[in-house]
Amino acid sequence: MKVKCFDENHEKDLELKINTFLIQENIDLLDIKYQVAIAMQGEDQIYCFSAMVIYRDKE
């Protein structure tokens, strides 16, 4: 079993990175864990979209 972590500032960027990984790699997808964190810096909101892909290499 293996994991790959992704971290982006925009959810569309995260989707693109994960979809690209899933298409390019020869894997059996087991699960995806998703998380959003929000922080304030002054009056700005900062978002962090992250996901952990849990997979196995295909044999």
C-alpha atoms as a printed R data frame, in Angstrom:
   type eleno elety resid chain resno      x      y       z
1  ATOM     1    CA   MET     A     1  0.000  0.000   0.000
2  ATOM     2    CA   LYS     A     2  1.267  3.494  -0.863
3  ATOM     3    CA   VAL     A     3  0.123  7.094  -0.424
4  ATOM     4    CA   LYS     A     4  0.622 10.295  -2.396
5  ATOM     5    CA   CYS     A     5 -0.237 13.684  -0.908
6  ATOM     6    CA   PHE     A     6 -1.393 16.713  -2.872
7  ATOM     7    CA   ASP     A     7 -1.669 20.313  -1.647
8  ATOM     8    CA   GLU     A     8 -3.022 23.270  -3.652
9  ATOM     9    CA   ASN     A     9 -4.415 26.752  -3.063
10 ATOM    10    CA   HIS     A    10 -7.420 26.215  -5.351
11 ATOM    11    CA   GLU     A    11 -9.736 23.213  -5.553
12 ATOM    12    CA   LYS     A    12 -9.606 23.094  -9.376
13 ATOM    13    CA   ASP     A    13 -5.796 22.824  -9.241
14 ATOM    14    CA   LEU     A    14 -6.128 19.950  -6.769
15 ATOM    15    CA   GLU     A    15 -8.609 18.174  -9.035
16 ATOM    16    CA   LEU     A    16 -6.279 18.533 -12.009
17 ATOM    17    CA   LYS     A    17 -3.245 17.182 -10.117
18 ATOM    18    CA   ILE     A    18 -5.153 14.170  -8.752
19 ATOM    19    CA   ASN     A    19 -6.831 13.364 -12.077
20 ATOM    20    CA   THR     A    20 -3.492 13.604 -13.891
21 ATOM    21    CA   PHE     A    21 -1.892 11.268 -11.344
22 ATOM    22    CA   LEU     A    22 -4.729  8.736 -11.653
23 ATOM    23    CA   ILE     A    23 -4.541  8.735 -15.467
24 ATOM    24    CA   GLN     A    24 -0.752  8.531 -15.751
25 ATOM    25    CA   GLU     A    25 -0.034  5.902 -13.100
26 ATOM    26    CA   ASN     A    26 -0.797  2.195 -13.317
27 ATOM    27    CA   ILE     A    27 -2.461  1.833  -9.906
28 ATOM    28    CA   ASP     A    28 -5.406  0.334  -8.062
29 ATOM    29    CA   LEU     A    29 -7.056  3.220  -6.223
30 ATOM    30    CA   LEU     A    30 -8.067  2.300  -2.672
31 ATOM    31    CA   ASP     A    31 -9.246  5.612  -1.174
32 ATOM    32    CA   ILE     A    32 -8.908  9.392  -1.261
33 ATOM    33    CA   LYS     A    33 -8.937 11.500   1.916
34 ATOM    34    CA   TYR     A    34 -9.801 15.180   1.361
35 ATOM    35    CA   GLN     A    35 -9.339 18.202   3.622
36 ATOM    36    CA   VAL     A    36 -9.791 21.983   3.467
37 ATOM    37    CA   ALA     A    37 -8.073 24.428   5.804
38 ATOM    38    CA   ILE     A    38 -8.857 28.145   6.012
39 ATOM    39    CA   ALA     A    39 -6.712 30.785   7.673
40 ATOM    40    CA   MET     A    40 -6.942 34.560   7.984
41 ATOM    41    CA   GLN     A    41 -4.021 36.836   7.143
42 ATOM    42    CA   GLY     A    42 -5.110 40.382   7.783
43 ATOM    43    CA   GLU     A    43 -8.377 40.679   5.885
44 ATOM    44    CA   ASP     A    44 -7.482 37.931   3.404
45 ATOM    45    CA   GLN     A    45 -8.719 34.362   3.627
46 ATOM    46    CA   ILE     A    46 -6.162 31.722   2.679
47 ATOM    47    CA   TYR     A    47 -7.420 28.318   1.577
48 ATOM    48    CA   CYS     A    48 -5.465 25.087   1.484
49 ATOM    49    CA   PHE     A    49 -7.034 22.153  -0.348
50 ATOM    50    CA   SER     A    50 -5.290 18.844   0.262
51 ATOM    51    CA   ALA     A    51 -5.844 15.184  -0.460
52 ATOM    52    CA   MET     A    52 -4.129 11.915   0.248
53 ATOM    53    CA   VAL     A    53 -4.487  9.215  -2.392
54 ATOM    54    CA   ILE     A    54 -4.152  5.676  -1.050
55 ATOM    55    CA   TYR     A    55 -3.287  3.120  -3.704
56 ATOM    56    CA   ARG     A    56 -1.490 -0.061  -4.712
57 ATOM    57    CA   ASP     A    57  0.717 -0.598  -7.724
58 ATOM    58    CA   LYS     A    58 -0.908 -2.895 -10.256
59 ATOM    59    CA   GLU     A    59  0.942 -6.148 -10.663
